[in-house]
Amino acid sequence: MQQIMLMCRPGFETEAGQELMDSAAACGLFGYFQPIRNAGLVRFTLGGPESAFELMQRIPLGELVFVRDWFLVIGDCPLPARDRVGAVIEFLRGADWQGSLASRLETRLTETNEDRDLGNFARKWVAPLSRGLREAGLLAQDSDSAKGDRLELLLLDFETAVVGLSLADNRSPFPQGIPRLRLPASAPSRSALKLEEAWKVFIPEDRYLDYLGGGRKAVDLGAAPGGWTWQLVQQGMMVTAVDNGPMNPELMATGHVEHVRADGYAWRPKRAVDWMVCDIVDKPRKTARLALDWVGGKLCRYTVFNLKLPMKKRYEEWLICRDILLQGLAEAELNCRLRARHLYHDREEITCFIERLD
Ligand SMILES: C[S@@+](CC[C@H](N)C(=O)[O-])C[C@H]1O[C@@H](n2cnc3c(N)ncnc32)[C@H](O)[C@@H]1O
């Protein structure tokens, strides 16, 4: 397999392609990409003798920012209406597909799909297709495969599926790379979902209590009306909310929040806190330097902050911010973990996470 299908936020295809091209080149692998414009899809093709599998073995998905999810491409399979299951069987046989490679399959759609019939078809097709492929020896029995690699069928429309293989240890844990989160009625703003998604993406599921357990102290810069503060309070934290704007009254009534009307870039706590989060929309380099100042000065152990990307050169701006952060952390001689991701709930921004490991 020489090709990888990348999924990203629609409109960010070039950033995702460029990012993987650079990451691959850094590992000595060369390829090119073809965006499927505004569909949130990019085909990445390796130019050299190495396989796409080798690329996936060298680059963990979690190291990429704009690539939300990915799978190895086997090929494009035409789906004639009279027998779509038969067409997939024929296609996989023609591709020398080994039935032992996967025991499950998933159907996917583009994020921009608005055809509800195609959505219903994709959902209902999984059972008959799985049965057909198992009977044809093209899908292993569940018990045969402990690895959990998965056959993927991305339905571009009713006539074409891009067929591929996703690797259990190097794909998004969420269906289609998108965590489905529900906004509780008491949350003061939809932004609350961004912080929840950030935690889901950056914190290992089995270590939530180590990072978020009750009694911790947090600072929320640019807090109003209070979606992020609300999430921190839900975790049992005491929060200082810094914003000149008004905070949600019900949230203030919890007694867990102190509202400080001040400039979030200038304000500093008297004592170090566990978390600093920042959702201020401003120049990304300014916010990167702010985060660095907090972590470098040991004012917080963990931070989640957004970098608002400019209209043009969005990927380049991230690289500049990344350099500012990595260089600053190295100069401060701190052992830190930096992660960044274009979350599903992010629009024109990306979300970063830094954790001090000392
Ligand atoms: C995107 S909103 C934050 C939404 C918030 N995270 C939530 O979940 O409800 C950005 C906020 O940053 C505030 N802001 C902008 N510049 C600021 C600054 N220099 N210092 C503090 N707050 C600032 C704005 O007043 C606004 O309330």
The ligand as a MOL file (V3000), in Angstrom:
LIG
                    3D

  0  0  0     0  0            999 V3000
M  V30 BEGIN CTAB
M  V30 COUNTS 27 29 0 0 0
M  V30 BEGIN ATOM
M  V30 1 C -13.7710 32.9990 23.1490 0
M  V30 2 S -14.1970 33.9300 24.5490 0 CHG=1
M  V30 3 C -13.9400 32.7940 25.8540 0
M  V30 4 C -15.0360 31.7950 26.0200 0
M  V30 5 C -14.8640 30.9840 27.2650 0
M  V30 6 N -13.7000 30.1130 27.2050 0
M  V30 7 C -16.0680 30.1260 27.5360 0
M  V30 8 O -15.9280 28.8820 27.5190 0
M  V30 9 O -17.1430 30.6610 27.7870 0 CHG=-1
M  V30 10 C -12.8530 34.9940 24.7080 0
M  V30 11 C -12.8910 35.8790 25.9520 0
M  V30 12 O -11.6430 36.5040 26.0860 0
M  V30 13 C -11.8320 37.7590 26.6760 0
M  V30 14 N -10.6110 38.5670 26.4410 0
M  V30 15 C -10.1560 39.1140 25.3030 0
M  V30 16 N -8.9820 39.7210 25.5200 0
M  V30 17 C -8.7010 39.5350 26.8330 0
M  V30 18 C -7.6060 39.9110 27.6690 0
M  V30 19 N -6.5720 40.5860 27.1990 0
M  V30 20 N -7.6520 39.5500 28.9650 0
M  V30 21 C -8.6950 38.8460 29.4700 0
M  V30 22 N -9.7470 38.4570 28.7140 0
M  V30 23 C -9.7390 38.7970 27.4140 0
M  V30 24 C -13.0930 38.2900 26.0410 0
M  V30 25 O -13.7050 39.2430 26.8940 0
M  V30 26 C -13.9130 37.0120 25.9000 0
M  V30 27 O -14.7970 36.8750 26.9890 0
M  V30 END ATOM
M  V30 BEGIN BOND
M  V30 1 1 1 2
M  V30 2 1 2 3
M  V30 3 1 2 10
M  V30 4 1 3 4
M  V30 5 1 4 5
M  V30 6 1 5 6
M  V30 7 1 5 7
M  V30 8 2 7 8
M  V30 9 1 7 9
M  V30 10 1 10 11
M  V30 11 1 11 12
M  V30 12 1 11 26
M  V30 13 1 12 13
M  V30 14 1 13 14
M  V30 15 1 13 24
M  V30 16 1 14 15
M  V30 17 1 14 23
M  V30 18 2 15 16
M  V30 19 1 16 17
M  V30 20 1 17 18
M  V30 21 2 17 23
M  V30 22 1 18 19
M  V30 23 2 18 20
M  V30 24 1 20 21
M  V30 25 2 21 22
M  V30 26 1 22 23
M  V30 27 1 24 25
M  V30 28 1 24 26
M  V30 29 1 26 27
M  V30 END BOND
M  V30 END CTAB
M  END
